[in-house]
Amino acid sequence: MPGLEYHFFELPKFRKSNPNLELKINQWLAFIDDYDKEAIKLAEKRNKTLEKARYEMNYLTGDAAVR
């Protein structure tokens, strides 16, 4: 299939790499990994879309009735 690409991210390697959170891809990986809370806060501060994604995720997973 032309135009289709696969990318594999290894989250344990990402954690060890001391990622540059200026890069959007690293901000999203920190959010997805959900391991380093300080990195997530920093990423959300720099990327307002992540802040909204966190709000939506908490809304969808926080209430047993919604789940």
Contacts in CASP RR format, 6 or more apart in sequence:
PFRMAT RR
TARGET T0000
AUTHOR 0000-0000-0000
METHOD contacts of the structure
MODEL  1
MPGLEYHFFELPKFRKSNPNLELKINQWLAFIDDYDKEAIKLAEKRNKTL
EKARYEMNYLTGDAAVR
9 29 0 8 1.000
11 29 0 8 1.000
11 32 0 8 1.000
11 33 0 8 1.000
11 35 0 8 1.000
14 26 0 8 1.000
14 29 0 8 1.000
14 30 0 8 1.000
14 33 0 8 1.000
15 33 0 8 1.000
15 35 0 8 1.000
15 36 0 8 1.000
19 26 0 8 1.000
19 29 0 8 1.000
19 30 0 8 1.000
19 39 0 8 1.000
20 26 0 8 1.000
21 27 0 8 1.000
21 30 0 8 1.000
21 39 0 8 1.000
21 42 0 8 1.000
21 43 0 8 1.000
21 46 0 8 1.000
22 46 0 8 1.000
24 47 0 8 1.000
26 43 0 8 1.000
27 43 0 8 1.000
27 46 0 8 1.000
27 47 0 8 1.000
27 50 0 8 1.000
28 43 0 8 1.000
28 47 0 8 1.000
28 50 0 8 1.000
30 36 0 8 1.000
30 39 0 8 1.000
30 40 0 8 1.000
30 42 0 8 1.000
30 43 0 8 1.000
31 40 0 8 1.000
31 43 0 8 1.000
31 44 0 8 1.000
31 50 0 8 1.000
31 53 0 8 1.000
31 54 0 8 1.000
34 40 0 8 1.000
40 54 0 8 1.000
43 50 0 8 1.000
44 50 0 8 1.000
44 51 0 8 1.000
44 54 0 8 1.000
45 51 0 8 1.000
59 66 0 8 1.000
60 66 0 8 1.000
60 67 0 8 1.000
61 67 0 8 1.000
END
